[in-house]
Amino acid sequence: MIIVLAGCSQETSTEGQESSDEPVTFTLFSADPHSQWDNMDSPVSQKVVEATGITLEAEFDVAGGEQKIPLMAASGDYPDFILPKGSASILVDAGAFIDLTDLIEEHAPNLQKIYGDYLDRLKWSTEDPSIYILPTSPVDHTYWEPGNGFMLQHDVVRELGYPDIRTVDDFEQAIRDYLEMYPEVDGQPTIGLSLLADDWRILISTTNPAFYATGAPDDGEFYIDPDTYEATMHYRRPEEKDYFRWLNHMNDSGLLDPESFVQSYDQYLAKISSGRVLGAIDADWQVADAQRALREEGKHERMFGMYPVTLSEEYKHPNFQDTGYLGGWGIGISIDCEDPVRAIKFIDFLASEEGQILQNWGIDGEHYEVIDGERVIPEEEMDRRNNSANYVRDTGIGVLKGFAPSYGDGVTDSTGQTYTIVSPDQIIEAYTDVEKEVLANYDVEMWKDLYPTKEEFPVKPWGAAYNIPVESGSQLELIMQRCLDIVKKRIPEAILASPDDFDDIWDAFMNDLEEAGVEEAEKAYTELVRERVELWNE
C-alpha cells in the first residue's frame, strides 16, 4: 500500500500556490508493472534527482489497477502521481485529478513544446475540456519495428528452408513440421504454440490477435466501422469466429500448449525462456523479458521472429495503421499532491531536451561520447544495451520514460540528432547474426519490411477506441464488464472444446453477450467514438 507523504489540497488553480526547491519524495501508482524499476538508485535516475530534487516512491500493479484504482477512488486517498491506464474515468469521476491546464500554461514550457498542436487532444471531453491526463505515448513517432504478430523461433524457419509465413495455415504447418523433426528441445518436450490467458493478459495474447488476423486494427474490445464509426464488439464479427475455430483446431491437433489457459505470466515467460516454445501470438513487449533472457544465454536461434500472419491472404495485418497522436492513457497529478507546481515541473523536466537525452542516451562520458558534435555509443556499451537483461534497471536509461510524453523515434533535437537512439541502422546492427540470416533469406532487412506499410491504410480519426474514457459506474461500463467476464469464460471453452461442439459453444457465447446487453453497449460506444472524432476535429 502506498503511504502518501504529501498533505491534501483540493486546489486546482495554481494561483497563490507556493513551491519550494527542497528535496521531496512524490508517491506514484502505475496500473502497469515495471520489471526494470530501479528505485531511482541508478546513475541516470540519480541525475534526474539532482536536477529536480525529486525522488519517486512507486508502486506498480501486476493486475492492471482493476482492483486498486476503484479502492483508491472509494477511499479518497491518492498518491501524488497516478498512471491509471484505462481506468482514468473512475478517478476523474471521483474528483481525484486536478485540472492541469493552468499548470501547463504557467510552468511547463517543455510540455507545451512536445505536445504542440496535439494539446487539444488532451481535453477530457466535449463537456469537460479539462486536462486531467498527460498522455505518455511518444509524439510524432516513426515505427520501425512491428509490435504485434505471429512469432516463430528462428530455428523453425531455418530448418524448414524459410517457407512463406503469411497465413495461419503457413504458421501451423511450420510448427507441425518442426515438432515432428524435434519433439524435444534440450531434453524437454517441445511446445508448438503457447497462449497466455493470465487475467487481463488474455486480451493481449488470446483475443486481440483475432482482430489483427482478420485485418482490423486495435480498438480494444470493439471494431469501429471506418465510414460510419459504428462500434461492434469485435467477437461478433463472423471472420473472428473462423479465427477462434482455427485455434480450436490447433488444440485438437495437439499443437497448442495444454497449459495455455492455466499458466501464470511468469510460467509463460519461463517456458519461452527455456527455448522449447516454437510459436507465440503476442505483443512484443509482453515477451520482451523472455527474448532478452534467450539472447543473454546465447540461444539466438530460439528467439522469435515476428510475422504478419492473417487468417487468409485476403486480409492485411494492420500493425502499422496510423492512429495519429493518441490522447488518453498517461499520467495525472492527484488532489492529494501538496505541491502540484513542483510535480508538473518534474514531468516537464522529463519532457525537456536534457531529460529526453538522459532517458534515451544516458550520461555523457558514461553511456555515450560526443564526437565531432554528435553523440556516439561505444561498441562495448551498445553490446551491453543489446544483451544485458537488466540494462535499463542498472543504468536507469528509460526507467522514467513512461512517466512523461517523449519524442518519438526519428524526431530530432536542437543539434539535429535524433532524441532516441533508434534508427533503422541501429536496429539492424542490434540484430543477432541468426536474425540477420533469417531476414536475408526472406529478402528483407527488417521485420517491418514483411508487413503492409501505414500508407496502405487510412489514418484513424478517432485514434484508438480503447483509450476513449468510459464513465465509471455507467451502464456501458457495467455491461462491458459483464461481457468481458463472458469472454474470459467462453473463449477458452471454445478453443479447448471438441471441434464437434465448437459451433454450439460459439452460439452460446453470442447469446450470452446479447443477454448481457452487448447491443446497448455498442450503441453507447458508437456515440463515444463519434464524440471523440468531433472533439479532435473542432
KOLLUM-975983 format. One record per residue (C-alpha): y, z, x; residue in one letter; residue number from 1. Coordinates in steps of 0.02 Angstrom, whole numbers, plus 50000, padded with zeros to 5 digits. Each point is the difference from the previous one (the first is absolute). Example, Ala and Ser with C-alpha at 12.3 -4.5 7.8 and 13.67 -1.06 7.14 Angstrom:
KOLLUM-975983
> y/z/x/code/pos
> 49775/50390/50615/A/1 .
> 50172/49967/50069/S/2 .
//
This chain:
KOLLUM-975983
> y/z/x/code/pos
> 50000/50000/50000/M/1 .
> 50173/49956/50069/I/2 .
> 50119/50145/50023/I/3 .
> 50175/49937/49960/V/4 .
> 50114/50063/50136/L/5 .
> 50162/49944/49921/A/6 .
> 50087/50082/49854/G/7 .
> 50027/49920/49830/C/8 .
> 50147/49892/49955/S/9 .
> 50020/49901/49840/Q/10 .
> 50148/49902/50070/E/11 .
> 49981/49812/49994/T/12 .
> 50175/49958/50063/S/13 .
> 50045/50016/50185/T/14 .
> 50175/50061/49961/E/15 .
> 50031/50171/50076/G/16 .
> 49831/50010/50084/Q/17 .
> 49994/50066/50177/E/18 .
> 49880/49942/50133/S/19 .
> 49967/50085/50166/S/20 .
> 49933/49931/50163/D/21 .
> 49885/50147/50031/E/22 .
> 49813/49966/50022/P/23 .
> 49915/49998/49832/V/24 .
> 49826/49977/49931/T/25 .
> 49981/49893/49846/F/26 .
> 49840/50002/49898/T/27 .
> 49918/49837/49948/L/28 .
> 49860/49955/49881/F/29 .
> 49916/49830/50005/S/30 .
> 49876/49937/49871/A/31 .
> 49920/49898/50138/D/32 .
> 49893/50068/50143/P/33 .
> 50062/49981/50178/H/34 .
> 49857/49994/50125/S/35 .
> 50120/49991/50148/Q/36 .
> 50120/50141/49955/W/37 .
> 50063/50083/50160/D/38 .
> 50087/50156/49931/N/39 .
> 50153/49926/50085/M/40 .
> 49935/50058/50169/D/41 .
> 49980/49827/50076/S/42 .
> 50127/49926/50123/P/43 .
> 50079/49879/49873/V/44 .
> 50009/50129/49860/S/45 .
> 50081/50122/50121/Q/46 .
> 50132/49868/50037/K/47 .
> 50035/49991/49813/V/48 .
> 50014/50190/49994/V/49 .
> 50123/49995/50145/E/50 .
> 50105/49867/49915/A/51 .
> 50002/50079/49827/T/52 .
> 49961/50183/50023/G/53 .
> 49871/49980/49861/I/54 .
> 49816/50043/50001/T/55 .
> 49882/49960/49857/L/56 .
> 49869/50117/49932/E/57 .
> 49889/49876/49909/A/58 .
> 49856/50001/49878/E/59 .
> 49898/49842/49970/F/60 .
> 49891/49989/49847/D/61 .
> 49830/49917/50006/V/62 .
> 49996/49980/49811/A/63 .
> 50153/49890/49979/G/64 .
> 50104/50142/49928/G/65 .
> 49916/49983/49831/E/66 .
> 49976/50187/49981/Q/67 .
> 50134/50075/50111/K/68 .
> 50148/49902/49935/I/69 .
> 49977/50051/49817/P/70 .
> 49977/50181/50059/L/71 .
> 50157/49984/50103/M/72 .
> 50097/49934/49851/A/73 .
> 49933/50138/49888/A/74 .
> 50048/50137/50123/S/75 .
> 50172/49931/50039/G/76 .
> 49971/50045/50182/D/77 .
> 50025/49851/50117/Y/78 .
> 49996/49959/50185/P/79 .
> 50157/49921/50072/D/80 .
> 49927/49825/50017/F/81 .
> 49870/49925/49884/I/82 .
> 49906/49836/50018/L/83 .
> 49918/49993/49828/P/84 .
> 49921/49827/50013/K/85 .
> 49973/49943/49819/G/86 .
> 50043/50168/49920/S/87 .
> 50188/49998/50023/A/88 .
> 50032/49993/49813/S/89 .
> 49919/50171/49977/I/90 .
> 50126/50075/50119/L/91 .
> 50148/49900/49936/V/92 .
> 49963/50054/49822/D/93 .
> 49988/50180/50061/A/94 .
> 50171/49987/50082/G/95 .
> 49925/50028/50172/A/96 .
> 50098/49868/50096/F/97 .
> 50185/49988/50037/I/98 .
> 50094/49837/49975/D/99 .
> 50024/49930/50174/L/100 .
> 50135/49873/49955/T/101 .
> 50149/50100/50065/D/102 .
> 49905/50065/50151/L/103 .
> 49959/49823/50052/I/104 .
> 50179/49944/49976/E/105 .
> 50076/50145/50096/E/106 .
> 49873/50043/50135/H/107 .
> 49875/49860/50027/A/108 .
> 50073/49842/50077/P/109 .
> 49832/49951/50074/N/110 .
> 49915/50010/49830/L/111 .
> 50138/49892/49927/Q/112 .
> 49973/49874/50139/K/113 .
> 49810/49995/49993/I/114 .
> 49992/49980/49810/Y/115 .
> 50148/49882/49993/G/116 .
> 49993/49892/49844/D/117 .
> 49844/50094/49943/Y/118 .
> 50095/50161/49959/L/119 .
> 50002/49950/49817/D/120 .
> 49810/50002/50002/R/121 .
> 50007/50186/50034/L/122 .
> 50069/50039/49827/K/123 .
> 49877/50097/49895/W/124 .
> 50017/49902/49837/S/125 .
> 50122/49907/49888/T/126 .
> 50033/50162/49906/E/127 .
> 50012/50109/50157/D/128 .
> 50077/49911/50150/P/129 .
> 49979/50152/50113/S/130 .
> 49914/49983/50169/I/131 .
> 49862/50130/50011/Y/132 .
> 49882/49913/50120/I/133 .
> 50034/49911/50164/L/134 .
> 49865/49866/50015/P/135 .
> 49912/50009/50167/T/136 .
> 49923/49826/50004/S/137 .
> 50065/49889/50140/P/138 .
> 50152/49893/49963/V/139 .
> 49994/49811/50024/D/140 .
> 49824/50016/50067/H/141 .
> 49901/49852/50065/T/142 .
> 49814/50026/49972/Y/143 .
> 49899/49932/50144/W/144 .
> 49835/50080/49956/E/145 .
> 49907/50010/49833/P/146 .
> 49987/50173/49925/G/147 .
> 49863/49963/49874/N/148 .
> 49843/49897/49998/G/149 .
> 49813/49997/50030/F/150 .
> 49950/50073/50167/M/151 .
> 49853/49944/50106/L/152 .
> 49941/50059/50168/Q/153 .
> 50039/49877/50138/H/154 .
> 49819/50003/50054/D/155 .
> 49946/49938/49829/V/156 .
> 50098/49838/50007/V/157 .
> 49966/49979/50185/R/158 .
> 49811/50013/49980/E/159 .
> 50002/49882/49851/L/160 .
> 50099/49865/50088/G/161 .
> 50167/50033/49915/Y/162 .
> 49963/49946/49822/P/163 .
> 50139/49973/49873/D/164 .
> 50046/50167/49920/I/165 .
> 50101/49942/49851/R/166 .
> 49911/50058/49841/T/167 .
> 49900/50153/49950/V/168 .
> 49843/49893/50014/D/169 .
> 50044/49961/50183/D/170 .
> 50032/50184/50033/F/171 .
> 49837/50051/49918/E/172 .
> 49897/49871/50093/Q/173 .
> 50070/50054/50168/A/174 .
> 49955/50181/49966/I/175 .
> 49827/49954/49936/R/176 .
> 49959/49889/50149/D/177 .
> 50059/50125/50131/Y/178 .
> 49913/50145/49913/L/179 .
> 49836/49906/50007/E/180 .
> 50026/49967/50186/M/181 .
> 50054/50177/50042/Y/182 .
> 49935/50131/49878/P/183 .
> 50056/50136/50121/E/184 .
> 50155/50031/50105/V/185 .
> 49983/50124/50143/D/186 .
> 49843/50071/49920/G/187 .
> 50078/50027/49828/Q/188 .
> 49972/49896/49841/P/189 .
> 50125/49859/49984/T/190 .
> 50112/50011/49846/I/191 .
> 50054/49836/49920/G/192 .
> 50156/50039/49897/L/193 .
> 50072/50175/49978/S/194 .
> 50130/50042/49868/L/195 .
> 50107/50155/49981/L/196 .
> 50028/50091/49835/A/197 .
> 50063/50169/50060/D/198 .
> 50127/50055/49869/D/199 .
> 50154/49885/49997/W/200 .
> 49928/49896/50142/R/201 .
> 49885/49914/49874/I/202 .
> 50152/49897/49955/L/203 .
> 50025/49938/50178/I/204 .
> 49822/49956/50049/S/205 .
> 49911/49969/49836/T/206 .
> 50119/49942/49863/T/207 .
> 50154/49923/50083/N/208 .
> 49895/49866/50085/P/209 .
> 49957/49935/49826/A/210 .
> 50174/49932/49974/F/211 .
> 50021/49938/50179/Y/212 .
> 49833/49908/49989/A/213 .
> 50055/49915/49839/T/214 .
> 50170/49942/50064/G/215 .
> 50111/50139/49930/A/216 .
> 50120/50105/50107/P/217 .
> 50007/50189/50007/D/218 .
> 50090/50068/49847/D/219 .
> 49901/50160/49990/G/220 .
> 49895/50014/49843/E/221 .
> 50082/49852/49914/F/222 .
> 50003/49813/50014/Y/223 .
> 50175/49934/49967/I/224 .
> 50019/49827/49925/D/225 .
> 50124/49914/50117/P/226 .
> 50083/49903/49858/D/227 .
> 50009/50126/49857/T/228 .
> 49987/50164/50101/Y/229 .
> 49867/50058/49879/E/230 .
> 49891/50138/50072/A/231 .
> 49811/50003/49978/T/232 .
> 49888/50133/50072/M/233 .
> 49920/49894/50134/H/234 .
> 49820/50046/49961/Y/235 .
> 50020/49910/49833/R/236 .
> 50016/49832/50088/R/237 .
> 49836/49903/49975/P/238 .
> 49997/49943/50181/E/239 .
> 49996/50181/50060/E/240 .
> 49844/50031/49898/K/241 .
> 49919/49864/50105/D/242 .
> 50056/50088/50159/Y/243 .
> 49921/50164/49949/F/244 .
> 49844/49906/49945/R/245 .
> 49990/49937/50179/W/246 .
> 50010/50180/50066/L/247 .
> 49862/50044/49876/N/248 .
> 49898/49858/50075/H/249 .
> 50035/50065/50176/M/250 .
> 49933/50169/49950/N/251 .
> 49847/49925/49915/D/252 .
> 49966/49897/50156/S/253 .
> 49999/50155/50111/G/254 .
> 50155/49944/50094/L/255 .
> 50115/50138/49935/L/256 .
> 50002/50171/50080/D/257 .
> 49914/50113/49871/P/258 .
> 50117/50142/50052/E/259 .
> 50157/49899/49959/S/260 .
> 50045/50103/49847/F/261 .
> 49955/50172/50065/V/262 .
> 50061/49998/50180/Q/263 .
> 50160/50084/50056/S/264 .
> 50139/49909/50093/Y/265 .
> 49949/50086/50162/D/266 .
> 49818/49947/49976/Q/267 .
> 50056/49821/49966/Y/268 .
> 50104/49996/50160/L/269 .
> 49858/50079/50099/A/270 .
> 49879/49863/49942/K/271 .
> 50121/49862/50048/I/272 .
> 50035/50086/50167/S/273 .
> 49813/50002/50036/S/274 .
> 49999/49810/49999/G/275 .
> 49861/49980/49873/R/276 .
> 50106/49943/49851/V/277 .
> 50008/49810/49999/L/278 .
> 50130/49977/49865/G/279 .
> 50137/50088/49904/A/280 .
> 50127/49948/49868/I/281 .
> 50153/50104/50032/D/282 .
> 50179/50018/50061/A/283 .
> 50027/49997/50187/D/284 .
> 50084/50171/50002/W/285 .
> 49854/50083/49914/Q/286 .
> 49876/49952/50137/V/287 .
> 50125/50005/50145/A/288 .
> 49933/50163/50073/D/289 .
> 49823/49931/50001/A/290 .
> 50059/49838/50081/Q/291 .
> 50090/50100/50134/R/292 .
> 49845/50106/50030/A/293 .
> 49892/49845/50024/L/294 .
> 50126/49926/50118/R/295 .
> 50015/50160/50100/E/296 .
> 49811/50007/50018/E/297 .
> 49995/49821/50062/G/298 .
> 49903/49939/49848/K/299 .
> 50115/49851/49979/H/300 .
> 49866/49891/49921/E/301 .
> 49981/50131/49862/R/302 .
> 50183/49993/49950/M/303 .
> 50048/49906/49841/F/304 .
> 50086/49835/49976/G/305 .
> 50100/49971/49841/M/306 .
> 49961/49850/49889/Y/307 .
> 50090/49930/49845/P/308 .
> 49844/50002/49892/V/309 .
> 50014/49964/49815/T/310 .
> 49876/49983/49858/L/311 .
> 50001/49811/50016/S/312 .
> 50105/49869/50087/E/313 .
> 50107/49974/49845/E/314 .
> 50091/50162/50044/Y/315 .
> 50121/50031/50143/K/316 .
> 50008/50172/50079/H/317 .
> 50178/50064/49965/P/318 .
> 50013/50125/50143/N/319 .
> 50162/49920/50061/F/320 .
> 50086/49973/49833/Q/321 .
> 50181/50055/50018/D/322 .
> 50059/50148/49895/T/323 .
> 50177/50001/50068/G/324 .
> 50058/50172/50057/Y/325 .
> 49909/50139/49908/L/326 .
> 50097/50144/49927/G/327 .
> 49897/50145/49937/G/328 .
> 49886/50096/50116/W/329 .
> 50086/50101/50134/G/330 .
> 50084/50166/50039/I/331 .
> 50114/50111/49897/G/332 .
> 50102/50157/50033/I/333 .
> 49966/50143/49881/S/334 .
> 50121/50115/49910/I/335 .
> 49931/50143/50104/D/336 .
> 50068/49924/50160/C/337 .
> 50139/50116/50059/E/338 .
> 50082/49868/50109/D/339 .
> 49980/49827/49924/P/340 .
> 50136/49931/50113/V/341 .
> 49897/50047/50153/R/342 .
> 49845/49933/49914/A/343 .
> 50075/49829/49964/I/344 .
> 50069/49993/50178/K/345 .
> 49823/50029/50065/F/346 .
> 49934/49853/49901/I/347 .
> 50153/49900/50053/D/348 .
> 49960/50034/50183/F/349 .
> 49823/49936/49977/L/350 .
> 50075/49841/49925/A/351 .
> 50123/49979/50145/S/352 .
> 49973/49882/50145/E/353 .
> 49961/50148/50114/E/354 .
> 49879/50074/49875/G/355 .
> 49915/49835/49969/Q/356 .
> 49976/49965/50185/I/357 .
> 49927/50173/50026/L/358 .
> 49878/49975/49857/Q/359 .
> 49947/49827/50055/N/360 .
> 50017/49995/50189/W/361 .
> 50004/50182/50052/G/362 .
> 50102/50075/50143/I/363 .
> 50085/49895/50133/D/364 .
> 49913/50029/50167/G/365 .
> 49850/50081/49921/E/366 .
> 49930/49875/49875/H/367 .
> 50099/49845/50047/Y/368 .
> 50116/49935/50134/E/369 .
> 50161/49899/49986/V/370 .
> 49988/49845/50108/I/371 .
> 50142/49874/50002/D/372 .
> 50070/50082/49844/G/373 .
> 49838/49991/49901/E/374 .
> 49875/50134/49954/R/375 .
> 49831/49968/50080/V/376 .
> 49842/50102/49973/I/377 .
> 49897/50014/50160/P/378 .
> 49824/49932/49994/E/379 .
> 49920/50172/50021/E/380 .
> 50104/50072/49858/E/381 .
> 49959/49853/49887/M/382 .
> 49817/50029/50036/D/383 .
> 50020/50181/49943/R/384 .
> 50088/49941/49841/R/385 .
> 49859/49882/49959/N/386 .
> 49852/50107/50047/N/387 .
> 50043/50184/49981/S/388 .
> 49952/50065/49827/A/389 .
> 50129/50140/50010/N/390 .
> 50141/49903/50083/Y/391 .
> 50121/50028/49856/V/392 .
> 49971/50187/49993/R/393 .
> 50004/50020/50189/D/394 .
> 50162/49904/50027/T/395 .
> 50085/50022/49831/G/396 .
> 50035/49813/49989/I/397 .
> 49997/49959/49815/G/398 .
> 49962/50177/49940/V/399 .
> 50163/50013/49900/L/400 .
> 50012/49816/49955/K/401 .
> 49937/50027/49823/G/402 .
> 50138/50125/49960/F/403 .
> 50144/49875/49999/A/404 .
> 50029/49815/49973/P/405 .
> 49965/49893/50151/S/406 .
> 50041/49825/50056/Y/407 .
> 49854/49884/49977/G/408 .
> 49911/49898/50131/D/409 .
> 50108/49858/50062/G/410 .
> 50170/50084/49966/V/411 .
> 50110/50009/50156/T/412 .
> 50112/50141/50062/D/413 .
> 50173/49993/50079/S/414 .
> 49926/49933/50163/T/415 .
> 49909/49858/49913/G/416 .
> 49831/50080/50029/Q/417 .
> 49884/50043/49856/T/418 .
> 49999/50179/49937/Y/419 .
> 49811/50001/49995/T/420 .
> 49883/49951/50139/I/421 .
> 49900/49895/49879/V/422 .
> 50007/49812/50029/S/423 .
> 49869/49864/49993/P/424 .
> 49985/50002/50189/D/425 .
> 49981/50189/50005/Q/426 .
> 49871/49998/49860/I/427 .
> 49897/49867/50085/I/428 .
> 50012/50089/50167/E/429 .
> 49935/50160/49917/A/430 .
> 49845/49914/49932/Y/431 .
> 49838/50039/50089/T/432 .
> 49912/49859/50090/D/433 .
> 49869/49999/49862/V/434 .
> 50133/49982/49867/E/435 .
> 50084/49857/50094/K/436 .
> 49831/49914/50016/E/437 .
> 49968/50015/49812/V/438 .
> 50172/49932/49954/L/439 .
> 49986/49857/50124/A/440 .
> 49836/49947/49921/N/441 .
> 50090/49992/49832/Y/442 .
> 50137/49893/50083/D/443 .
> 50137/50128/49969/V/444 .
> 50098/50123/50108/E/445 .
> 50028/50140/49875/M/446 .
> 49916/50069/49844/W/447 .
> 50152/49950/49900/K/448 .
> 49963/49818/50038/D/449 .
> 49843/50010/49891/L/450 .
> 50102/50051/49847/Y/451 .
> 50111/49903/49879/P/452 .
> 50183/50017/50054/T/453 .
> 50133/50088/49897/K/454 .
> 50081/49831/49967/E/455 .
> 49849/49956/49894/E/456 .
> 50049/50134/49873/F/457 .
> 50159/50037/49902/P/458 .
> 50102/50155/50043/V/459 .
> 49963/50138/49875/K/460 .
> 50165/50046/49912/P/461 .
> 49933/50171/49950/W/462 .
> 49943/50043/50177/G/463 .
> 49837/50096/49976/A/464 .
> 49965/50075/49830/A/465 .
> 49909/50150/50072/Y/466 .
> 50163/50077/50060/N/467 .
> 50093/49987/49835/I/468 .
> 50031/50180/49944/P/469 .
> 49905/50059/49846/V/470 .
> 50076/50145/49904/E/471 .
> 49898/50156/50029/S/472 .
> 49916/50067/49845/G/473 .
> 50030/49838/49909/S/474 .
> 49872/49919/49887/Q/475 .
> 49984/49861/50129/L/476 .
> 49957/50124/50138/E/477 .
> 49874/50089/49890/L/478 .
> 49915/49838/49950/I/479 .
> 49995/49939/50179/M/480 .
> 49918/50161/50057/Q/481 .
> 49868/49981/49865/R/482 .
> 49972/49820/50052/C/483 .
> 49984/50046/50184/L/484 .
> 49872/50133/49957/D/485 .
> 49902/49867/49908/I/486 .
> 50015/49881/50148/V/487 .
> 49934/50130/50121/K/488 .
> 49848/50026/49888/K/489 .
> 49962/49824/49940/R/490 .
> 50028/49896/50157/I/491 .
> 49870/50092/50106/P/492 .
> 49883/50001/49849/E/493 .
> 50017/49812/49980/A/494 .
> 49975/49964/50184/I/495 .
> 49846/50111/50016/L/496 .
> 49918/49946/49836/A/497 .
> 49854/49882/49980/S/498 .
> 50070/49823/49985/P/499 .
> 49923/49991/49826/D/500 .
> 50111/50145/49946/D/501 .
> 50161/49942/50081/F/502 .
> 50072/49909/49848/D/503 .
> 49967/50146/49883/D/504 .
> 50083/50122/50119/I/505 .
> 50147/49884/50024/W/506 .
> 50021/49981/49812/D/507 .
> 49997/50190/49984/A/508 .
> 50130/50010/50140/F/509 .
> 50117/49881/49909/M/510 .
> 49973/50093/49836/N/511 .
> 50038/50166/50085/D/512 .
> 50164/49931/50065/L/513 .
> 50049/49937/49828/E/514 .
> 49960/50167/49920/E/515 .
> 50103/50086/50135/A/516 .
> 50152/49898/49948/G/517 .
> 50005/49870/50138/V/518 .
> 50090/49872/49890/E/519 .
> 50139/50125/49965/E/520 .
> 50013/50033/50187/A/521 .
> 50010/49815/50037/E/522 .
> 50145/49978/49879/K/523 .
> 50093/50148/50074/A/524 .
> 49971/49940/50177/Y/525 .
> 50058/49826/49955/T/526 .
> 50167/50075/49949/E/527 .
> 50012/50094/50165/L/528 .
> 49970/49841/50099/V/529 .
> 50131/49906/49900/R/530 .
> 50124/50143/50026/E/531 .
> 49964/49996/50187/R/532 .
> 50036/49813/50007/V/533 .
> 50162/50029/49905/E/534 .
> 50052/50146/50112/L/535 .
> 49969/49904/50160/W/536 .
> 50089/49844/49939/N/537 .
> 50160/50078/49931/E/538 .
//
